[in-house]
């Protein structure tokens, strides 16, 4: 894992939750992500579920196990989710045994990795998933970024993919089961008072005909047997 990424998150761990998800914009994203995870994971009882790059544990309640490369971030997750087993490790080299997990999921990670490291992540998830196990990941929409002529400025949020690019990348290991969109409307430009009331409308738009033009795509992949 890129040391600059780990150092960056170590430094902002104490303020991460309040600065990123303690406002109406962050709560909007959080609500859409949880709606999708409720759909694709639901209850974790009876299954082994790993969250890769758990951060401060915002979405770790869906998991039985979690890992992160930043000990500073994970310290908050440990306090938040006391029933989860935590490991400090890289998402490209988890240290878990082959075929251990029924589900692996990761949000807000792949966007920070170069394509080569994304492939390493895919390889590692494949290794530790059971046959037929599921991988759930998010990444910024390549189609939306190209439409808006988004320019990369640093590693932070730099990587985006289309559905076709993702399918080609994983085709020898995973099959695409379902896709979801997150945030179709330019929520950051909407008045704060309108954000919550428009949540259901945005979710419907993001998962409609033009899903691939949402801000983020979520992919539910099934490990090939």
C-alpha positions in Angstrom: 0.0 0.0 0.0 1.2 3.5 -0.9 2.9 5.0 2.2 1.7 8.5 1.3 -1.9 7.2 1.5 -1.4 5.6 4.9 0.4 8.7 6.3 -2.4 10.9 5.0 -5.1 8.9 6.8 -3.0 8.6 10.0 -2.9 12.4 10.1 -6.6 13.0 9.6 -8.0 10.1 11.6 -9.2 12.2 14.6 -11.2 14.6 12.4 -12.2 12.2 9.6 -15.8 11.4 10.7 -16.8 14.9 11.5 -15.2 16.5 8.4 -16.3 13.9 5.8 -19.6 12.6 7.2 -20.7 14.9 9.9 -22.4 17.3 7.4 -25.5 17.0 5.2 -23.4 16.1 2.1 -21.6 13.3 3.9 -24.8 12.0 5.4 -26.3 11.9 2.0 -23.6 9.7 0.6 -23.6 7.5 3.8 -27.4 6.9 3.4 -27.1 5.8 -0.2 -24.2 3.5 0.6 -26.0 1.9 3.5 -29.1 1.3 1.4 -26.9 -0.6 -1.1 -25.1 -2.6 1.6 -28.5 -3.4 3.3 -29.5 -4.9 -0.1 -26.4 -6.9 -0.9 -25.2 -8.0 2.5 -28.1 -7.6 5.0 -27.5 -9.6 8.1 -24.0 -11.0 8.7 -25.0 -13.9 11.0 -23.6 -17.2 9.9 -21.3 -15.7 7.3 -17.7 -14.6 7.3 -17.6 -11.0 6.0 -14.5 -8.9 5.6 -14.3 -5.1 5.1 -11.1 -4.0 3.4 -9.9 -0.6 4.3 -12.4 -0.1 7.1 -11.1 3.3 8.1 -12.8 4.6 11.3 -15.5 1.9 11.1 -18.3 3.9 9.5 -19.5 0.8 7.5 -17.9 -1.9 9.6 -21.1 -3.0 11.3 -21.8 -5.2 8.2 -18.6 -7.2 8.8 -17.2 -9.9 11.1 -13.6 -9.0 10.2 -12.0 -5.8 9.1 -8.6 -4.5 8.1 -6.9 -1.2 7.4 -3.3 -0.1 6.8 -3.8 2.9 9.1 -3.6 2.1 12.8 -4.8 5.6 13.7 -8.0 5.2 11.7 -8.6 1.7 12.9 -8.3 2.7 16.5 -11.6 4.5 16.1 -13.1 1.5 14.3 -12.2 -0.8 17.2 -14.1 1.4 19.7 -17.1 1.6 17.4 -17.4 -2.1 16.5 -16.4 -4.2 19.5 -17.8 -7.4 18.0 -15.5 -7.3 14.9 -12.0 -8.8 14.6 -9.6 -6.2 13.4 -6.2 -6.7 11.6 -3.7 -4.1 10.6 -2.8 -5.1 7.0 -2.7 -4.0 3.4 -5.7 -4.6 1.2 -3.4 -6.2 -1.3 -1.8 -8.6 1.3 -4.3 -9.3 4.0 -2.6 -12.4 5.5 -6.0 -14.2 5.7 -6.2 -17.9 4.6 -7.3 -18.9 1.1 -11.1 -19.1 0.8 -12.0 -17.8 4.2 -14.7 -15.3 3.4 -18.3 -15.4 2.1 -18.2 -11.7 1.3 -15.5 -9.0 1.0 -16.5 -5.4 0.6 -14.6 -2.1 0.3 -15.7 1.5 -0.1 -13.7 4.6 -0.8 -10.5 2.7 -1.4 -10.0 1.8 -5.1 -10.4 5.4 -6.2 -7.1 6.2 -4.5 -5.1 3.3 -6.0 -3.4 3.2 -9.4 -4.8 0.5 -11.8 -2.0 -1.9 -11.1 -2.7 -1.8 -7.4 -6.4 -2.2 -8.1 -5.5 -5.4 -9.9 -3.5 -6.6 -6.9 -6.6 -5.8 -4.7 -8.8 -7.9 -7.0 -6.3 -10.8 -6.9 -6.2 -10.7 -3.1 -10.0 -10.6 -2.7 -10.3 -13.5 -5.1 -7.8 -15.5 -3.1 -9.5 -15.1 0.3 -13.1 -15.5 -1.0 -14.8 -18.9 -1.0 -15.9 -20.3 -4.4 -19.1 -18.3 -5.3 -18.2 -15.7 -2.7 -19.1 -12.0 -3.4 -16.9 -8.9 -3.7 -18.6 -5.5 -3.3 -16.6 -2.5 -4.4 -17.2 1.1 -5.3 -15.3 3.4 -7.7 -16.0 6.8 -9.3 -17.8 6.6 -12.6 -15.4 6.8 -15.6 -18.3 7.9 -17.9 -19.3 10.8 -15.7 -15.7 11.9 -15.2 -15.1 11.9 -18.9 -18.3 13.8 -19.6 -17.3 16.4 -17.0 -13.6 16.4 -18.2 -12.4 15.7 -14.7 -8.6 16.1 -14.4 -6.4 14.0 -12.1 -4.5 16.2 -9.6 -3.0 13.6 -7.2 -3.5 10.1 -5.9 -6.6 11.2 -3.9 -9.7 10.0 -5.7 -7.7 9.8 -9.0 -8.9 6.5 -10.4 -12.3 6.0 -12.1 -13.6 3.1 -14.2 -16.6 2.3 -16.4 -18.6 -0.9 -16.0 -17.0 -2.3 -19.2 -13.5 -1.5 -17.9 -14.2 -3.1 -14.6 -15.7 -6.2 -16.2 -12.7 -6.6 -18.4 -10.3 -6.2 -15.5 -12.0 -9.0 -13.4 -13.3 -11.3 -16.1 -10.9 -14.1 -15.4 -11.8 -14.2 -11.7 -15.3 -12.6 -11.2 -18.6 -12.2 -12.9 -20.6 -9.0 -12.5 -23.9 -9.8 -10.7 -25.3 -6.4 -10.1 -24.5 -2.7 -10.4 -25.7 0.3 -8.4 -25.2 4.1 -8.8 -24.6 6.6 -6.0 -25.4 10.3 -6.3 -26.7 11.4 -9.6 -27.6 15.0 -8.6 -24.9 17.5 -7.9 -25.6 17.3 -4.2 -22.7 19.6 -3.2 -24.4 22.4 -5.2 -27.9 21.9 -3.7 -29.0 24.0 -0.7 -28.5 22.0 2.5 -32.2 22.1 3.3 -33.0 20.2 0.1 -30.4 17.4 0.4 -32.3 15.0 2.7 -35.7 15.4 1.0 -34.1 14.6 -2.4 -32.4 11.5 -1.2 -35.0 9.0 -2.5 -35.2 10.9 -5.8 -31.5 10.8 -6.2 -31.3 7.1 -5.4 -34.0 6.4 -8.0 -32.2 8.5 -10.7 -28.8 7.0 -9.8 -30.2 3.5 -10.3 -32.2 4.1 -13.4 -31.4 4.2 -17.1 -28.4 6.5 -16.8 -26.8 4.7 -13.8 -23.3 4.9 -15.3 -23.4 8.7 -15.1 -23.8 8.6 -11.3 -20.9 10.0 -9.3 -19.9 6.5 -8.1 -20.6 3.0 -9.2 -21.0 0.0 -6.8 -20.3 -3.4 -8.3 -21.4 -6.7 -6.7 -19.1 -9.4 -8.2 -19.3 -13.2 -7.8 -16.2 -15.3 -7.7 -15.9 -17.7 -10.5 -16.0 -21.3 -9.5 
